Amino acid sequence: QVHLVESGGGLVQPGGSLRLSCATSGFIFSENGMSWYRKAPGKERELVKRISNVGNTVYTSDSVKGRFTISRDNAKKTLYLEMNDLNVEDTGVYYCHLQMGLTSYWGLGTQVTVSA
């Protein structure tokens, strides 16, 4: 059974940083690409970053270029999102995502709030 559990969100001031983690279980982590999405208030869920199974970044949203870094530790079965120079538009719920064949798996998300 696939489990994705995000953590690391919180309240941060503009210009600040956060590191999100997604602990996984129930599948072979090292064989699967992973993604981070976010859902801002009043907006559609947006793909932020995607990483290959071996750690190559394969997609970056224009809105986070130069500020966010996706990475993974295959030994720990954990996905990360390093977020720097945060601004109020980065506020939202951040989700870890796995696509295996036709099936999508989502975590419950972690709230990131950027506010002065």
C-alpha positions as CSV (number, residue, x, y, z in Angstrom):
1,Q,0.0,0.0,0.0
2,V,1.5,3.3,-1.1
3,H,1.9,6.0,1.5
4,L,3.2,9.5,0.9
5,V,3.6,11.7,4.0
6,E,4.6,15.3,3.6
7,S,6.1,17.4,6.4
8,G,8.1,20.6,6.8
9,G,5.5,23.3,6.0
10,G,4.8,26.3,8.2
11,L,4.6,30.0,8.4
12,V,7.6,32.0,7.0
13,Q,8.2,35.6,6.2
14,P,8.8,36.7,2.6
15,G,12.4,36.0,1.6
16,G,12.6,33.1,3.9
17,S,13.2,29.4,3.3
18,L,11.6,26.1,4.0
19,R,12.5,22.5,3.3
20,L,9.7,20.0,2.7
21,S,10.0,16.3,3.0
22,C,7.9,13.4,1.7
23,A,8.4,10.1,3.4
24,T,7.3,7.2,1.3
25,S,6.5,3.5,1.6
26,G,4.7,0.7,-0.2
27,F,6.5,0.9,-3.5
28,I,10.0,0.7,-4.9
29,F,11.0,4.4,-4.5
30,S,14.2,4.1,-6.5
31,E,12.4,3.0,-9.6
32,N,9.9,5.9,-9.8
33,G,10.0,9.5,-10.6
34,M,8.3,11.8,-8.2
35,S,6.7,15.3,-8.2
36,W,5.7,18.2,-6.0
37,Y,2.5,20.0,-6.6
38,R,0.9,22.9,-4.8
39,K,-2.6,24.2,-4.4
40,A,-2.9,27.9,-3.8
41,P,-6.2,29.4,-2.5
42,G,-8.6,30.0,-5.4
43,K,-6.2,28.4,-7.9
44,E,-5.9,25.1,-9.6
45,R,-3.4,22.6,-8.4
46,E,-0.1,23.3,-10.1
47,L,2.9,21.1,-10.9
48,V,6.0,22.7,-9.2
49,K,8.9,20.3,-9.8
50,R,9.4,16.7,-11.1
51,I,12.4,14.5,-10.5
52,S,13.5,11.3,-12.2
53,N,14.1,8.1,-10.3
54,V,17.9,8.8,-10.4
55,G,17.7,12.4,-9.3
56,N,17.5,14.4,-12.5
57,T,15.1,17.4,-12.4
58,V,12.8,16.9,-15.4
59,Y,10.4,19.7,-14.9
60,T,10.4,23.1,-13.1
61,S,7.5,25.5,-13.1
62,D,8.5,29.0,-14.3
63,S,7.1,30.4,-11.1
64,V,9.8,28.7,-9.0
65,K,12.8,28.7,-11.3
66,G,16.0,29.7,-9.5
67,R,14.3,29.4,-6.1
68,F,13.2,25.8,-5.5
69,T,15.2,22.6,-5.7
70,I,13.9,19.1,-5.8
71,S,16.0,16.2,-4.6
72,R,15.6,12.7,-3.3
73,D,17.4,10.2,-1.1
74,N,16.7,6.7,-2.5
75,A,18.2,5.0,0.5
76,K,15.8,6.9,2.8
77,K,12.9,6.7,0.3
78,T,12.3,10.4,0.8
79,L,11.6,13.2,-1.5
80,Y,12.6,16.8,-0.7
81,L,11.7,20.3,-1.8
82,E,14.1,23.1,-0.8
83,M,12.3,26.4,-1.2
84,N,14.2,29.7,-1.0
85,D,13.3,33.4,-1.4
86,L,9.7,32.6,-0.7
87,N,7.0,35.1,-1.6
88,V,3.3,35.4,-0.8
89,E,2.4,33.7,-4.1
90,D,4.1,30.6,-2.8
91,T,1.4,30.2,-0.2
92,G,-0.5,27.0,-0.5
93,V,-0.7,23.3,0.3
94,Y,2.2,21.3,-1.1
95,Y,1.6,17.7,-2.2
96,C,4.0,14.9,-3.0
97,H,2.8,12.9,-6.0
98,L,3.6,9.5,-7.5
99,Q,2.2,8.3,-10.9
100,M,2.4,4.6,-11.4
101,G,0.9,3.6,-14.7
102,L,-2.7,4.9,-14.6
103,T,-2.8,5.4,-10.9
104,S,-2.1,8.6,-9.1
105,Y,-1.0,8.7,-5.5
106,W,-1.1,11.8,-3.3
107,G,-0.1,12.7,0.2
108,L,-2.4,14.7,2.4
109,G,-0.2,17.8,1.9
110,T,1.6,20.3,4.1
111,Q,0.6,23.9,4.4
112,V,3.1,26.6,3.5
113,T,2.1,30.2,4.4
114,V,4.3,33.1,3.4
115,S,3.3,36.2,5.2
116,A,4.8,39.2,6.9
